[in-house]
Amino acid sequence: MANSKIVVGVDIGSSKIATVIGQLQEDSVNILGVAESASRGIKKGQIVDIEEAASSINISLDAAERMAGYSVDSVFVSMSGIHIVSQNSKGIVAISASNQEISAGDLDRVLEAAGAISIPSSTVILHVLPKTFTVDGETGIRDPIGMTGVRLEVDTHIITANAVSVKNIQKVLEQDAGVNVASVVFAGLASSLSALTETEKELGVIMIDIGAGVTNICIYVDGALSYSSVIPIGARHITNDLAIGLRISLESAEKIKLHLSNKYVKKGRFQEEKSQEEPQDEMDLAGLKLVEDLKKVSQKTLIDGIIKPRLNELFTMVGIELKKSGFATQTPAGVVITGGGAKTAGAQDCAKRMLSMPVRVGLPTNITGLIDDVENPTFATAVGLLIYANSFKSEKEQGYLAGLSSFLNFKFTNGLFSSFRKFIKTFTPK
């Protein structure tokens, strides 16, 4: 039964591997199992050691399987890295039917036409996302199936990735972890599906997914993804700065960073920093059991002297990307920050100051079941993979995963017309 289908999302990050197993429902996802493991063999979103990466993924998968009581055979997997590039493209086709009624086959052909772009041989297309359709010059159409016309056009957002990186992810999961890869999904797209509201997308919003090694940026304008990119800086850089500044190990620096971040979280909800300020500046580290003989440290020194300068750099780079996109004046809904780095002390404040926009922390939405385990920006990508799966339809066997296809190509049967319309509506504005 379609509404009881169980899907699995694996978020492969530079610091952790998060696996979420969920049961698809009409308007939500019921979370059945959640697990995360320390990430090894992965740097800046790319696999650098297949054996270690496979071991980390297996640990996470096994733990999630035990919790859910479900044996995983197919997964949706996230991908990030600075090799991710996006561009907008247009496709135009003539309506094939004699009665000039637009069918799902016409949408297939127009997306194929939009995806027929010139890209390097070392690159494959991950997504061809429709923004809006035009029928005989009539613009702004969201769902053209059933309409009558002679010419169909589509504006799309295309996301490409390095072919070797895609193949490495597929190899690790299929050969070493023993599960099939249903689809490789850009991590920023997955996060935006779980953390953004439809209203925000419609108004125009910037989604910043701060991971450990990289930060993903997605800009929505008029309800559709219009720009996406990856910048090579993340929360691990903050950990490195703390380690250097305090002359301690990376492990100890991570403990201090997380301890400090937790001060800004109350009952799972993210508060404004000003309301969470403590009268005392000295932070007691005795309970963290650090290897180094470091008992107390100035909280102000840590935040203002070490953490905020790095955050300022990150959001300055985001501002540069925003200007490059050309959509700087089209995002009145402001900024949504998510990912593990969103929990960093001072992140919200820095984003507001550097970008001069309203900022909120994005948590996964439209979920039931084990809500407490995933209601955290850390799991935005993993939950987003399940939401993506809810509207995903299988690509042809020799698709982009094998590095053989240069465009998104759907299989259609009569019974898939409504499903395809649902898929299209996921990525086009309301």
N, C-alpha and C positions, 0 to 999 in steps of 0.2 A: 504493500500500500504506500502510495507516494507520500502521504502526510505522516508516515511513521518511519521514514527512511533514516537510517543512522549514518552520519558522516563524521569524518575525522580531519581535524586541522592540525598541522605541525608547523609551528613557527620556529624557523632555524635562525637564531640570533647569535651575536658575537659573545654574549655572556651566558645565555641560557637557551635550552631547547624546551619549548612549551608545547604540550600536546593536549588538545581538548576534544573530547568525544561528545557529540550531541545528537539529539533526535530532532529532525526537522518537523516543524509545525507550520501552520498556515502563515502566521504573522510573527513567529518567534522561534527560538531554538531552545530546547530543553537540554540543559547540560547534564550529562551522565557521568563523565569522568574527566579529571583534570590532573595533570602532572607536569613537573618541570625538572630538568636536570642541568647541571653545570655544562656549559658548552666548551668542548675541546676540539681542536682541529679546524676552527673557524675564526677568521679575522676579517673585520670590516665587511661582514655579510657574505664572504666568499670562503669556500672550503679550501683549506691549505693542507690538510692531512685527512685522507679518506678514511683510514682505519680508525683514528680517534673520533672523527665526526660520526661514523657509523655506531661506535660504542655509545656515545652520548645520546644519539637518537634512540637507540634500542632501550636504554635505561628509561628514558621518558615515555616511550611507547608502552613498555611492559607495565610501568606503574599506572598509566592511564587505563590500560586494558584490565588490570586487576580491580581498579576502582569501579569501572563501568560494567564489568562482567561481560565484556564483548571482545571478540577476537578481530583485530584490525586486518583488513586485506587491501584497502585502498585509502589513500590520503590526499588531501589538498595541502600543498606545501607553499610556504612563503619564500620570497626571494628579495634580497636587497643588494646594494653595493653601488659604488660610484660608476659602474659600467652601465647602469640603468639610464636610458635616455628617452625623452618623449618628443613627439611632434604632432601637429594637427594636419589632417589630410582630408581631401574631398573625393567622393566617388560619384559617378554619373552613369546611369544605364537607361536603356529604353525598356518599357514594360513589354513583357513577352506574350502575355495572354491576348487572344483575339478580341476578347471583350474589354481589354485594357484595365482589368481589375488587378490591383497589386496583391501578389501572393508572398508567402514566406520565401519562396525560391527567388523572387526579385530582390528581397532584402539580403539574401545570401549573396547574390551577384553584385549588389551595390557595395556591400561590405568588402567583398573580394576586390572590387575595383579600387576602393579607398585604401586597401592594404597593399596594393601593388606599387609600393614605393621603392626607391633606390636606397638600399642599405648595404653596408660592407658585408662581405662573405662570412666574416667572423661573428655576425650579429643575427639574432632571430627575433621575431615579433612575439611578444608575450600577450598583448591585448590589442584588439581593435575595438574601441568603445564608441558606440554611436552617441553623438551629442544632440543632433536635431536633423530631421528629414525635410526635404523640399519636394513637393509634387507640382509639376508644371508651373514653377515660379512661386507657388504658395509656400511661404516659409513657416518655420516654427512648429512643424508637425511632429508629434511624438510617436504615434503608432499609425503608419500608413497602410497597414494590411486591411484589405477590403475597400480601400478608396479607388477611384478611377482616375486614370491619367495616362500620359504617353511618355513622360520622363520622370525618373526618380533620382533624387540627389541625396547624399548624406554627408554631414560634417562629422568627422571622427577624431578621436584622440588616440594616438598609437604609442604604445610603450614597448621599447625594444631592450634586449639584454644580450650580454655576451654568450655566444653559443656554448663555449666550453664550460662556463659556470652553470648553465642550465643542464648540460649533460652530466656534470659532476654530481649535482643534486639528485638527478634521476638515478645515476649509478649507485650512489650511497643508499638510497631508499629501496630501490628495486633489487639490486644484487646483494647488498650487505645487510639491509634491514628486512628484506623479504616482503615488502609491500608494494603494491602498484601505485603509481603517481597519476591521480585523476587529472590534476592540473597544477602548473606552477603559477603562482599569483604574486604580483608585485606587492610587497609588504605594505607600502603606503596606501594602495587601493584597498587592501583588506582592512586596515585600521580605519580608514574613512568610512567604510560600510558599517562598522560597529559603533564608532564614536560620534559621528555627525548626525544631526537631525535633518529631516527633509526641508524644514524651514530655513536652516542655515545654508544648505546647498542652494536653495532657491535664491536667497538674498545675495549669496556670494561669501565664501568663507575660505580661510587658509587652515589646512590641517598639517600640524608639525608632529611627526612621530619620532621622538628622540630615543634612539636605541643606544646600545653600548658603543658600537664602533662607528655607526653612521646615523644621519638624520634624514628621514624621508619627508618630502614636502609635496602636498597635493593642493591645488587651488581649484575650487569649484566656482563657476560663474553661471548664473541662470539655471541652476539645477544640474549641470553637467560638469564632469571633470575636464578642465581646459588646459591645465599645466601640471606637470609632475617632474620632480628631480630629486637627486640624492646629493647631500653634502658630506664630505669626509671628516666629520667631527661628531662625537657623541659623548655619552655620560662617562665612558671609560677615561676620556681625557681629563675629566674632573678628578677621578680617582688618582690618576697619575700625578696631577698637580698637588693633590693632598699628600701623596707619598713623598714627593720631592720637598714640599714646603715644610712638612713635619719631620722629615728624615726617618720615615718608617716604611715598612713593606707594603706592597700593593694590597695584600689581604687585610692588613690592619687599616689601611686607608679606606677600603671598601666598607669595612665594619663601621668606621666613624661616619662615613657619608650616609649609610643607611640609617644609622642611629639618629643622625641629625635630621634626615628626611622624615623619619617617623614622628618627629616633634610637630610636624605640620599636618599630620593626618589625625583625624579624630573620628573614631568609629567608622573607618572606611571612607569618610567624606573629606574632601580637600577644602581647607579653609584658607581665607586670606591670611597672609603672614602676620599682619599687624595684630590680629586677634589672638595669635598664638605666641606672641613674644613673652619671654620669661624675664622677670626682674633681674635675676642673676645672670652674669655673663659667663662665669666659669661652668664648663661642662664636665661632669664627672664621668670618666672613662673606665673606672675600676670594674664595672660590671661587664665590660666587653671582652675581658680576658685577652688583651693584646699581648703579643710576644714581647714587644718593647715595654720598657718601664715608663709608660706614659699614663699618668693618672688623671691629670686635669689639663684642659686647654681652653683658650678664649673662644667662645662661640662667635663673637663679632669678627675676630681675626679670621676664622675659618670661612665665614659667609662672605664678608665684605672684602677680605684680602685675597682669598684663593678661589672660592666657588663662583662668585659673581663676575669677576673678570673673564673667566672662561665662558660663562653663560652669555655675557655681553658679546663676546666674539662669535658665538654660535648664532645668536639672533641678528647680529650684524650681517653675517653671511646669508641668513634667511631673507633679510631686507634686500640684499643685492639680487638674490634669485627672484624676489617679488618684482623688483624694477625690471629685471631682464624679461619677465613673463609678459609685461605690458598690461597686467591686470591689477596694478597697485591701487587704482581708484574704484575697483569694482567688487570690493569685499566688505560691505558694511556690517556683515555678521561678525567680523573680527577674526580672532585666532582661536583654534582649539589645539591644545598641546596634549599629546598622549605618549604612550610608550613608557618604559621604565624610567627614563630620564625626566619625565614630567613630575615625578615625585621629589626631585632634587630641591632642597631648600633654596628658595629665592628664584626658582624658575619662572613662576607666574609673574612675579614682580618685574623681573628683567625683561620678559617678553612684552609686557605692557609698556615699559619705559622705552625699549629700543624700537618697537614697531608702532608705537602710538595708536594702539587698537585695544578694544576690549578682549580679554583673554579668559578662557576657562579650561579646566582640566577635563579631558574627554574620557569617560568610562564606557565599557561595553553596554549596549542597550538591547531591548527586546529579547531578554533571556529569562528562562525559568530554570528550576532545578537547583543545582549547586551554585546559586548566585553569589554567596559569600566567598567562594573560592576564586571567582573570576571577575568580580566587581572591582577591578583594579586596572589602571592604565597599562600595566605590564602585559595584560592578556588581551588588549584591544586587537592586535593582529590575529591571534589564534582564534578568537571568537568571530572576527571578521571573515576568516576563511570559511567558517560554517555558514555564515550569511551568504557569502559568495556561492557556496555549494548549493544553496537553496534555489538559486536561479540559474545554475550552470547546466549546460547541456554538453554532452560528450562531443569532443572534436573527432575528426577522422583519425584512424589508427596511426597514420604517418603524419602527425601534426608537428607543431613547433618543438615538441619535446624531443623528437628525433632530429631536429634541426633541418628538416626538409621542406617545411612550409614557410612561405613568406607572408601569409595572411591567415586570418581567422576563417575557418571553413566549417560550417555546420552540416550535420546530417539531418535530413528532414524526412518525415513520414507524415501521413495525414493526421496522425494522432499527436504530432508535436507542434502544430500550429499555435495552440494556446500557450504551450510551454515557451516557445520562442518569443511570443509577444511579452510574456512575463519577464524573460531575460532582457529584452530590449528596454522595457520599462524600468529595469533596475538602474540603467545607466543614462537614461534620457530624462530631461526635466519634466516635472508634472505640469 
